[in-house]
Amino acid sequence: MYLLAGQQIGFGVAEGLNIQAYSDALVVLGTAGVIVPLLRRVGVSPVLGYLGAGALLGPLALGSFINDYPLLYWFTVIDAKSVTAIAELGVVFLLFLIGLELSFDRLKAMRRLVLGLGGLQLAITFVVLSLLALLLGFSPGIAAVLAACLALSSTAIVLELLAQQERLLTSGGRASFSILLAQDVAVVPILLFIGILGAKGGSSVLLSIAIALGQALLVLALIVLVGRVVLRPLFRLVGGQRSEELFIAAVLFVIVATGIMAAMAGLSMAIGAFVAGLLLAETEYRRAVQATIEPFKGLLLGIFFFSVGMSIDFRAVMREPVLLLGLALGLVLLKAGIVYALARYFALTRAAALETALLLGPGGEFAFVGIGLATGLALIEPKLASFILAAISLSMALLPLLSALARRVAPLLEETRPKDPELEALPGAQQGHAIIIGYGRVGKTVAALLRQHGLRQIAVDNDPATVARARRANEEVFFGDAARPAFLQACGLASAQSVIITINLTPQIDQIVSAIRTARPDLPIISRARDAAHARHLYAQGVSETVPETIEASLQLSEAALVSLGVPMGRVIASIHQKRADFAEELRSAARGA
């Protein structure tokens, strides 16, 4: 009957046109172009939007009522296979981008948290979940697959939440990112393990694993060898054509070609794309490739989450709602407890450890990939897979709530005791000095130039690690929060000649400027700004002078260009100074008008 519903409106349609495939595509595209943007506007994650839409509009939900209500034909997916084939490319593109983001230098800089905290989280969680699965009666192979998949967390949702809240650079944000990075790297061997486990035949398991590993290593070595020889010349040739279309085609060709090479060897296409990403990460085309592929990845990954939602059979789930909720909450509590204990062991504060634990407690999108692969290889029964995926989806749906809970509880757990006795030092009395707020790279440069000209200064920072490092290097830096009036008075605000703010976090700068202006309305304040809009905001807040990074970079670039073109240095300096003054006056006028 639903076929008739589709054909009844098919007037003027060319014979042989697959209306069903197009109607399924329209449902998915409508989700991406209409439903997800509306949900995002009210604060719902796009990942959860795709999952929910897939579960509701799939053949196991509203799609199962098409015989009774033919109109649903145009609003539901009839054939899951028509979507799944495209959806698999979303995972391929995601693994490619993860490989593109990784580099040996980045891993080396974060090795303590990535390999230590992230590695231990994976290992301990895997062991605990495996033991629980064995106690529940699962075979060792299935227990290992389930434990490996459930140990992963949601990179897509967690990083999106942290980015929206501007918390990626906090202690909890860095720890969460490090663990997620370790998990993303672990996805490749997990998928490889599942593929080997599902491919074993009548011979011994060890022999099957050895043969599969040897074949996989040969193919991966071939991809690496060909990639190192071909990729850089290929993109040099394509980039020289100055054609965006050709560049996009070359990127898509590399991803799909490496994926097919891996698939022909019995590996996942995603593994081949991951290796291609690692190879391109070492080239100068890394950022251009990333910008090119991002829109494709977002849409294809959305289709993947939609297809995952379609695999959830709510009729089976509703038979055991209590068990489903218990499994979701149990997973969150178990993983969160392990992450919290490890984070405290790695010297994170209680607040940062709690935030990291709650964000990484729920399951992740790669669990859908692994369990889906295991189901396709007949390692896991479809009913069990559907139930577990539903529990993972429910735990992921709790992420925004868990993030809000962490931010609400975190202030109650803040540790006011400094970690280093040296941080308790207070500045001595001075007259006519400058107060430098922030002692990162910018603050260090400002302090060094002030010392070079014999000017008195007091440098402060609210990061204990930064202050401790500076004092160990015999640099006189003091720990404290410059937004607190009492601390500013201890720094001699009443007798200071100026304040120089070198941090670039808007909320903190606003609090500091407000505290200074309350005590010293006449004191000159010079502040760093990200761009012109930020500079206008700071002028409106009462800052005397700002240095917008984007404008200053353009002025320095112009100065270098004028000198290289033969303009006399005196005229260059005069014109740059005049342009800088014009910019400053324009920003002040805009701030006054606002």
Salt bridges, closest charged atoms under 4 A:
GLU101 OE1 - ARG106 NH1 2.86
GLU101 OE1 - ARG286 NH2 3.90
GLU101 OE2 - ARG287 NH1 3.40
GLU160 OE2 - ARG40 NH2 3.73
GLU282 OE1 - ARG228 NH1 2.99
GLU284 OE1 - ARG232 NH1 2.38
GLU294 OE2 - LYS297 NZ 3.14
ASP313 OD1 - ARG315 NE 3.27
GLU355 OE2 - ARG167 NE 2.77
GLU415 OE2 - ARG344 NH1 3.00
GLU415 OE2 - ARG350 NH1 3.78
GLU415 OE1 - LYS419 NZ 3.61
ASP510 OD2 - HIS537 NE2 2.96
ASP522 OD1 - ARG520 NE 3.18
GLU545 OE2 - ARG588 NH2 2.59
GLU549 OE2 - ARG528 NE 2.41
GLU552 OE2 - ARG580 NH2 2.66
GLU585 OE2 - ARG592 NH2 3.08
